[in-house]
Amino acid sequence: MQLADPLSSEKPILYVLDTNVLIHDPTAILNFEEHHVMIPMTVLEELDKLKGGNKTLAADCRQAIREIDKILGRASPEDVEGGVPIPREHLNDVNGKLSVLMINPPENISILPTNINDNKIINDICLLRHQHPNHRVILVTKDINMRLKARGCGIESDDYHSDQLVTDIEQLNKGYLEIEGNFWDQVEKVETQQQMGRTVHRIPKEDIQCEVFPNQFIIDDLGFIGRVIEVDNDEVQLLHIDANSFMEQEAWGLKPRDAYQAMALNLLMDPDVHLVNLTGAAGSGKTILALAAAIEMTVATKQYRRIIATRSTQGLDEDIGFLPGTEAEKMEPWLGAITDNLEALHCDDEDCSGSIDYVLNKVPLHFKSLNYIRGRSFQHSLILIDESQNLTPHQIKTIITRAGSGSKVICLGNLAQIDTPFMNGTSSGLTYLTERFKGFQYGGNIKLQGVPRSILAEYAEANL
């Protein structure tokens, strides 16, 4: 392939995208500004092969192919060879270019064996660098081993960072601020009002020494608990919460064991909070809190018509096809955490199994595959997404946008237990969602602490 040289007077960077980048974000080609994006022919072949397999994966592959076709679909072969301008939303935006990289290097200059696709892509990039020595060529892939092999061949490589909003998950908003000593010692001015039976403190924003967000909690060593209900340029409105009633709140017979669970339950039970993210270690109470609140709000208070429970599991969409029964019966083994926690909620009943059967018959609880979620719109539903740390930012956007009028979404996950290849804590969709929605007035998140499941589970979490 002979690119028009020079590509431009500014000598743009040549970014070569791997297949996993386009699966992770099908719109990735739009995020390289004025630079030249190149899709190897091997990547197109892989997308074509994967578009008919695993349904969740196939949907992302098909969208990636459509995005490429929007730009290259009507271009002539000569234009594709030299690069087709990538259209932008605004006319004044700088256009990069997109082209297909198709090089068949002679055997005598192949660096790596060509028996696997990764090696074919690396060999093509080596020849591309040889043909265009004045351009900076970067392989973009989420495969760590492929990045290492590329660097071993003298090729610059990098991860895809466009949707990574933080470099360390410890930087994420936990959903609360823990103040040492007395919170009011740092406040110079406060105006307290009674609003519909609630005590609201209006505090100058500069008096709170940390950045705060809506539905974030503030707690101190003396037992003060406040929840941020509004933030503007000048002040913060803080709802005063009684500590005793805070710890005595209840959902389907479940009471919080610590302040962190109480904060989570407060957000879960609030009808004005439409999105709740609960993160934390295994056994910290994410699922049981969400399930108890969900049953309370569908059976007791009837705020929602139904509960839709789903989860992200590596290989789920392929594996359920081989399980017998209906979709609900196929999904049940994967959603064992839901039924396990339902049993825990009724373990003290005289007839535990009878209670569980009663709840399952009474509660409109539906187990659904993520494939079922795509393309649907759920009205007045409570959508419970377990293991959401395994979702990509693109996938989590697809699911969240399914929530219709009067619906609430609860995302549960542990960023320390990511099972999806080519993903880590900073690139997880759960991290992306938490960071993007930290200023959302109708959303909140809590990072649960401790492992109340058992002494054994707590010790294992800390020491294994």
C-alpha positions as CSV (number, residue, x, y, z in Angstrom):
1,M,0.0,0.0,0.0
2,Q,1.4,3.3,-1.0
3,L,0.1,6.3,1.0
4,A,0.2,9.7,-0.6
5,D,3.4,11.1,0.9
6,P,3.5,13.4,2.7
7,L,0.1,12.7,4.2
8,S,-0.1,16.3,5.2
9,S,2.4,19.1,5.8
10,E,1.9,18.6,9.6
11,K,3.0,15.0,9.4
12,P,0.2,13.4,11.4
13,I,0.7,10.4,13.6
14,L,-0.3,7.1,12.0
15,Y,-2.4,5.2,14.5
16,V,-3.0,1.5,13.7
17,L,-5.9,0.1,15.6
18,D,-6.2,-3.5,16.8
19,T,-9.4,-5.5,16.8
20,N,-9.9,-5.3,20.6
21,V,-9.9,-1.5,20.5
22,L,-12.9,-1.4,18.0
23,I,-14.7,-4.0,20.1
24,H,-14.1,-2.0,23.3
25,D,-15.3,1.2,21.6
26,P,-16.8,0.8,18.1
27,T,-16.6,4.6,17.6
28,A,-12.9,4.7,18.5
29,I,-11.9,5.8,15.0
30,L,-13.5,9.2,15.7
31,N,-11.3,9.9,18.7
32,F,-7.9,10.6,17.1
33,E,-8.4,14.2,16.2
34,E,-6.3,15.4,13.2
35,H,-4.2,12.2,13.0
36,H,-4.4,9.3,10.5
37,V,-6.2,6.2,11.6
38,M,-5.4,2.9,9.9
39,I,-7.4,-0.3,10.1
40,P,-5.3,-3.4,9.1
41,M,-7.0,-5.8,6.7
42,T,-6.5,-8.5,9.3
43,V,-8.6,-6.5,11.8
44,L,-11.5,-6.3,9.2
45,E,-11.3,-10.0,8.8
46,E,-11.4,-10.6,12.5
47,L,-14.4,-8.3,12.9
48,D,-16.2,-10.1,10.1
49,K,-15.5,-13.5,11.7
50,L,-16.7,-12.3,15.2
51,K,-19.9,-10.5,14.0
52,G,-21.8,-13.8,13.9
53,G,-20.7,-15.4,17.1
54,N,-21.1,-14.3,20.7
55,K,-24.1,-12.0,20.6
56,T,-22.8,-9.2,22.8
57,L,-19.5,-9.2,21.0
58,A,-21.2,-9.5,17.6
59,A,-23.2,-6.4,18.2
60,D,-20.1,-4.4,19.0
61,C,-18.3,-5.8,15.9
62,R,-21.2,-4.9,13.6
63,Q,-21.4,-1.4,15.0
64,A,-17.6,-1.0,14.4
65,I,-18.0,-2.2,10.8
66,R,-20.9,0.3,10.3
67,E,-18.8,3.2,11.6
68,I,-16.0,2.3,9.2
69,D,-18.4,1.9,6.3
70,K,-19.9,5.4,7.1
71,I,-16.5,6.9,6.2
72,L,-15.1,4.5,3.6
73,G,-18.3,3.2,2.1
74,R,-18.5,5.5,-1.0
75,A,-14.9,6.3,-1.3
76,S,-12.9,5.2,-4.3
77,P,-10.0,2.7,-3.9
78,E,-7.6,5.5,-4.5
79,D,-9.1,7.6,-1.8
80,V,-9.1,4.7,0.7
81,E,-5.5,4.1,-0.1
82,G,-4.5,7.7,0.6
83,G,-6.9,8.2,3.5
84,V,-10.6,9.4,3.6
85,P,-11.3,12.5,5.8
86,I,-13.2,11.6,9.0
87,P,-16.3,13.8,9.3
88,R,-16.7,15.8,12.5
89,E,-19.8,17.3,14.2
90,H,-18.6,20.8,13.7
91,L,-17.3,22.2,10.4
92,N,-14.4,24.0,12.1
93,D,-13.1,20.8,13.7
94,V,-9.8,19.4,12.3
95,N,-10.4,16.3,10.2
96,G,-8.2,13.3,10.5
97,K,-8.1,10.5,8.0
98,L,-9.1,6.9,7.8
99,S,-7.6,4.2,5.6
100,V,-7.2,0.4,5.4
101,L,-3.7,-0.9,5.9
102,M,-3.1,-3.8,3.6
103,I,0.5,-4.9,3.2
104,N,1.8,-8.3,2.3
105,P,5.5,-8.1,3.3
106,P,7.9,-10.4,1.4
107,E,9.0,-13.4,3.4
108,N,12.5,-12.2,3.7
109,I,11.5,-9.1,5.7
110,S,8.8,-10.7,7.9
111,I,9.9,-10.2,11.5
112,L,7.5,-12.6,13.2
113,P,5.9,-15.9,12.1
114,T,2.7,-15.2,10.3
115,N,0.7,-18.1,11.8
116,I,-1.3,-15.8,14.1
117,N,-3.1,-12.5,13.3
118,D,-1.2,-10.4,15.9
119,N,2.0,-11.2,14.2
120,K,0.6,-10.3,10.8
121,I,-0.5,-6.9,12.1
122,I,3.0,-6.3,13.6
123,N,4.7,-7.3,10.4
124,D,2.5,-4.9,8.4
125,I,3.3,-2.1,10.7
126,C,7.1,-2.8,10.4
127,L,6.8,-2.4,6.6
128,L,4.6,0.7,7.0
129,R,7.4,2.3,9.2
130,H,9.9,1.3,6.5
131,Q,7.9,2.9,3.8
132,H,7.2,6.1,5.8
133,P,10.2,6.8,8.0
134,N,9.3,10.4,8.5
135,H,6.0,9.6,10.2
136,R,5.4,8.4,13.8
137,V,3.6,5.1,13.8
138,I,1.8,3.9,16.9
139,L,0.0,0.6,17.4
140,V,-3.1,1.0,19.6
141,T,-4.2,-2.2,21.3
142,K,-5.6,-3.3,24.6
143,D,-3.6,-6.5,24.5
144,I,-0.6,-6.1,26.9
145,N,1.3,-9.0,25.3
146,M,0.9,-7.6,21.8
147,R,2.2,-4.2,23.0
148,L,5.2,-6.0,24.4
149,K,5.8,-7.9,21.2
150,A,5.5,-4.7,19.1
151,R,8.0,-2.9,21.3
152,G,10.3,-5.8,20.9
153,C,10.1,-5.2,17.1
154,G,10.9,-1.5,17.5
155,I,7.2,-0.4,17.1
156,E,5.7,2.2,19.4
157,S,2.5,0.9,21.1
158,D,0.0,2.2,23.5
159,D,-3.3,1.3,25.2
160,Y,-6.6,3.0,24.2
161,H,-7.1,5.8,26.7
162,S,-9.9,7.9,25.1
163,D,-12.5,6.6,27.5
164,Q,-10.2,6.3,30.6
165,L,-11.1,9.2,32.8
166,V,-8.9,8.3,35.7
167,T,-5.4,6.8,35.9
168,D,-6.0,5.2,39.3
169,I,-9.3,3.8,40.6
170,E,-8.4,5.2,44.0
171,Q,-9.1,8.6,42.5
172,L,-12.7,7.7,42.0
173,N,-15.4,9.4,44.0
174,K,-16.3,7.0,46.8
175,G,-19.7,8.7,47.4
176,Y,-18.7,10.1,50.8
177,L,-16.2,12.3,52.5
178,E,-14.9,11.2,55.9
179,I,-13.9,14.3,58.0
180,E,-11.5,14.0,60.9
181,G,-12.8,15.6,64.1
182,N,-15.8,17.9,63.9
183,F,-17.0,18.9,60.4
184,W,-18.4,22.2,61.7
185,D,-15.0,23.4,62.9
186,Q,-14.1,24.1,59.2
187,V,-17.3,25.9,58.4
188,E,-17.3,29.7,59.0
189,K,-20.8,30.5,57.9
190,V,-23.9,28.4,57.7
191,E,-27.6,29.1,57.0
192,T,-30.0,26.5,58.3
193,Q,-33.6,26.1,57.0
194,Q,-36.5,23.8,57.5
195,Q,-37.8,22.5,54.1
196,M,-40.8,20.2,54.2
197,G,-39.8,18.7,57.6
198,R,-36.2,18.4,56.6
199,T,-33.2,20.3,58.0
200,V,-31.1,21.8,55.2
201,H,-27.8,23.6,55.8
202,R,-26.6,26.1,53.1
203,I,-22.8,26.3,53.3
204,P,-20.4,28.4,51.3
205,K,-18.6,26.2,48.8
206,E,-15.1,27.4,49.9
207,D,-15.8,26.3,53.5
208,I,-15.8,22.6,52.3
209,Q,-12.2,21.9,51.5
210,C,-12.8,19.1,49.1
211,E,-14.8,18.9,45.9
212,V,-18.3,17.7,46.5
213,F,-21.0,16.2,44.2
214,P,-24.8,15.7,44.4
215,N,-25.9,12.8,46.6
216,Q,-22.4,12.5,48.3
217,F,-22.4,12.0,52.0
218,I,-20.3,13.9,54.6
219,I,-19.6,12.1,57.9
220,D,-17.3,13.1,60.7
221,D,-15.8,11.5,63.9
222,L,-18.5,13.0,66.1
223,G,-21.4,11.3,64.4
224,F,-22.5,14.0,62.0
225,I,-24.1,12.7,58.8
226,G,-25.1,15.0,55.9
227,R,-26.0,14.4,52.3
228,V,-25.3,16.9,49.5
229,I,-28.5,17.6,47.7
230,E,-27.4,20.5,45.6
231,V,-24.1,22.1,44.5
232,D,-23.7,25.4,42.6
233,N,-20.9,27.8,42.0
234,D,-21.2,29.5,45.4
235,E,-22.8,27.2,47.9
236,V,-23.5,23.6,48.9
237,Q,-26.9,22.5,50.3
238,L,-26.5,19.8,52.8
239,L,-29.4,17.6,54.1
240,H,-28.9,16.9,57.9
241,I,-29.5,13.2,58.6
242,D,-30.3,11.9,62.1
243,A,-27.7,9.2,62.9
244,N,-30.1,7.0,64.9
245,S,-32.8,6.8,62.2
246,F,-30.1,6.5,59.6
247,M,-28.9,3.2,61.1
248,E,-32.4,2.0,61.8
249,Q,-33.7,2.3,58.2
250,E,-34.9,-1.0,56.8
251,A,-35.7,-2.7,53.5
252,W,-37.5,-6.0,53.4
253,G,-36.4,-6.7,56.9
254,L,-32.7,-5.9,56.2
255,K,-31.0,-3.2,58.3
256,P,-27.5,-1.8,57.5
257,R,-24.6,-3.1,59.5
258,D,-22.4,0.0,59.2
259,A,-22.6,3.6,58.0
260,Y,-21.5,2.6,54.5
261,Q,-24.3,0.2,54.0
262,A,-26.7,2.8,55.5
263,M,-25.5,5.3,52.9
264,A,-26.1,2.8,50.1
265,L,-29.6,1.9,51.4
266,N,-30.4,5.6,51.7
267,L,-29.7,6.1,48.0
268,L,-31.3,2.8,46.9
269,M,-34.6,3.7,48.6
270,D,-34.7,7.3,47.4
271,P,-37.2,7.5,44.5
272,D,-35.5,10.7,43.2
273,V,-32.2,8.9,42.6
274,H,-32.4,7.1,39.3
275,L,-28.9,5.6,39.1
276,V,-27.0,4.0,42.0
277,N,-23.5,2.4,41.6
278,L,-22.4,0.1,44.5
279,T,-18.8,-1.0,44.5
280,G,-16.7,-2.8,47.0
281,A,-15.1,-6.1,47.9
282,A,-16.8,-9.5,47.6
283,G,-19.1,-9.9,50.6
284,S,-19.4,-6.2,51.4
285,G,-23.2,-6.4,50.9
286,K,-23.7,-4.9,47.4
287,T,-26.2,-7.6,46.2
288,I,-28.2,-8.2,49.3
289,L,-28.7,-4.4,49.9
290,A,-29.8,-3.9,46.3
291,L,-32.1,-7.0,46.3
292,A,-33.7,-6.0,49.6
293,A,-34.4,-2.5,48.4
294,A,-35.7,-3.8,45.1
295,I,-38.2,-6.1,46.7
296,E,-39.3,-3.4,49.1
297,M,-39.9,-1.0,46.3
298,T,-41.8,-3.4,44.1
299,V,-43.8,-5.4,46.6
300,A,-44.3,-3.2,49.6
301,T,-44.4,0.4,48.2
302,K,-45.0,-0.6,44.5
303,Q,-42.8,2.2,43.2
304,Y,-41.7,-0.1,40.3
305,R,-43.6,-2.7,38.4
306,R,-40.9,-5.3,38.1
307,I,-37.2,-6.1,38.8
308,I,-35.0,-7.0,35.8
309,A,-31.9,-8.8,37.0
310,T,-29.0,-9.4,34.7
311,R,-25.2,-9.6,34.9
312,S,-22.1,-9.5,32.8
313,T,-20.2,-12.8,32.7
314,Q,-17.3,-13.6,30.4
315,G,-18.6,-16.2,27.9
316,L,-22.2,-15.8,29.2
317,D,-23.8,-15.2,25.8
318,E,-22.2,-18.3,24.3
319,D,-22.7,-20.6,27.3
320,I,-26.4,-20.0,27.9
321,G,-27.2,-21.3,24.5
322,F,-26.1,-24.7,25.6
323,L,-28.1,-24.7,28.8
324,P,-31.6,-26.3,28.7
325,G,-34.8,-24.5,29.3
326,T,-36.2,-21.1,28.8
327,E,-34.2,-17.9,28.9
328,A,-35.0,-17.4,32.7
329,E,-34.0,-21.0,33.4
330,K,-30.8,-20.6,31.4
331,M,-30.0,-17.3,33.2
332,E,-30.7,-18.7,36.7
333,P,-27.3,-20.4,37.2
334,W,-25.5,-17.2,36.3
335,L,-27.6,-15.2,38.6
336,G,-27.1,-17.5,41.6
337,A,-25.9,-14.5,43.6
338,I,-29.5,-13.1,43.5
339,T,-31.1,-16.3,44.7
340,D,-28.3,-16.8,47.3
341,N,-29.0,-13.4,48.7
342,L,-32.7,-13.9,48.6
343,E,-32.2,-17.0,50.8
344,A,-30.0,-14.9,53.1
345,L,-32.8,-12.4,53.6
346,H,-35.1,-15.2,54.8
347,C,-32.7,-17.5,56.6
348,D,-34.3,-16.8,60.0
349,D,-37.8,-17.6,58.8
350,E,-39.5,-20.8,60.1
351,D,-39.8,-22.1,56.6
352,C,-37.0,-20.5,54.6
353,S,-37.8,-22.3,51.3
354,G,-41.4,-21.5,51.7
355,S,-40.6,-17.8,52.1
356,I,-38.3,-17.8,49.1
357,D,-41.0,-19.5,47.0
358,Y,-43.5,-16.9,48.2
359,V,-41.2,-14.0,47.3
360,L,-40.4,-15.5,43.8
361,N,-44.2,-15.9,43.2
362,K,-45.0,-12.5,44.6
363,V,-42.1,-10.4,43.2
364,P,-42.1,-9.7,39.5
365,L,-38.4,-10.8,39.3
366,H,-37.1,-11.5,35.7
367,F,-33.7,-12.9,35.0
368,K,-32.6,-11.6,31.6
369,S,-29.6,-12.0,29.4
370,L,-27.8,-8.8,28.4
371,N,-28.8,-9.5,24.8
372,Y,-32.4,-9.1,25.9
373,I,-31.6,-5.6,27.3
374,R,-30.2,-4.3,24.0
375,G,-32.8,-2.5,21.9
376,R,-35.5,-2.5,24.7
377,S,-37.0,0.3,26.7
378,F,-38.1,-0.5,30.2
379,Q,-40.7,1.6,31.8
380,H,-41.3,1.8,35.6
381,S,-38.7,-1.0,36.1
382,L,-35.9,-1.5,38.5
383,I,-32.9,-2.8,36.5
384,L,-30.3,-4.6,38.6
385,I,-26.9,-5.2,36.8
386,D,-24.5,-7.5,38.7
387,E,-20.8,-7.9,37.9
388,S,-20.9,-4.6,35.9
389,Q,-17.2,-4.2,36.3
390,N,-16.8,-6.5,33.3
391,L,-18.7,-4.2,31.0
392,T,-16.9,-1.8,28.6
393,P,-17.9,1.9,28.6
394,H,-19.8,1.3,25.3
395,Q,-21.7,-1.6,26.7
396,I,-22.7,0.1,29.9
397,K,-23.9,3.1,27.9
398,T,-26.0,0.7,25.8
399,I,-27.7,-0.7,28.9
400,I,-28.1,2.5,30.9
401,T,-29.9,4.2,27.9
402,R,-32.5,1.4,28.0
403,A,-34.0,2.9,31.2
404,G,-37.4,4.4,30.4
405,S,-39.7,6.7,32.3
406,G,-40.0,5.9,36.0
407,S,-37.1,3.4,35.9
408,K,-34.1,3.0,38.2
409,V,-30.8,1.4,37.4
410,I,-28.6,-0.2,40.1
411,C,-25.0,-1.2,39.0
412,L,-23.1,-3.6,41.2
413,G,-19.4,-4.5,40.8
414,N,-16.0,-5.1,42.3
415,L,-13.2,-3.4,40.4
416,A,-10.7,-5.8,41.9
417,Q,-12.4,-8.7,40.2
418,I,-12.4,-8.0,36.5
419,D,-12.6,-11.2,34.3
420,T,-12.8,-9.6,30.9
421,P,-9.6,-9.8,28.8
422,F,-8.0,-6.4,27.7
423,M,-9.7,-4.5,30.6
424,N,-8.6,-3.2,33.9
425,G,-9.9,-1.1,36.7
426,T,-9.3,2.2,34.9
427,S,-10.9,1.1,31.6
428,S,-13.9,-0.6,33.1
429,G,-17.3,0.7,32.1
430,L,-18.2,0.8,35.8
431,T,-15.3,3.2,36.4
432,Y,-16.3,5.3,33.4
433,L,-19.9,5.4,34.6
434,T,-18.9,6.5,38.1
435,E,-16.7,9.3,36.9
436,R,-19.1,10.5,34.2
437,F,-22.1,10.6,36.5
438,K,-20.5,12.0,39.6
439,G,-22.1,15.4,39.0
440,F,-25.5,14.0,38.0
441,Q,-28.2,15.3,40.3
442,Y,-30.3,12.2,40.1
443,G,-27.4,9.6,40.6
444,G,-25.2,8.5,43.3
445,N,-22.5,5.9,44.2
446,I,-21.1,4.3,47.3
447,K,-17.9,2.3,47.8
448,L,-18.8,-0.2,50.5
449,Q,-16.1,-1.0,53.1
450,G,-15.4,-4.2,55.0
451,V,-16.6,-7.7,54.4
452,P,-19.6,-8.4,56.6
453,R,-20.3,-11.7,54.9
454,S,-18.2,-13.6,57.4
455,I,-14.9,-13.4,59.4
456,L,-13.5,-16.0,57.0
457,A,-14.4,-14.0,53.9
458,E,-13.0,-10.8,55.5
459,Y,-9.7,-12.5,56.2
460,A,-9.5,-14.1,52.8
461,E,-10.2,-10.7,51.1
462,A,-7.3,-9.2,53.0
463,N,-4.8,-12.0,52.9
464,L,-5.3,-14.1,49.8
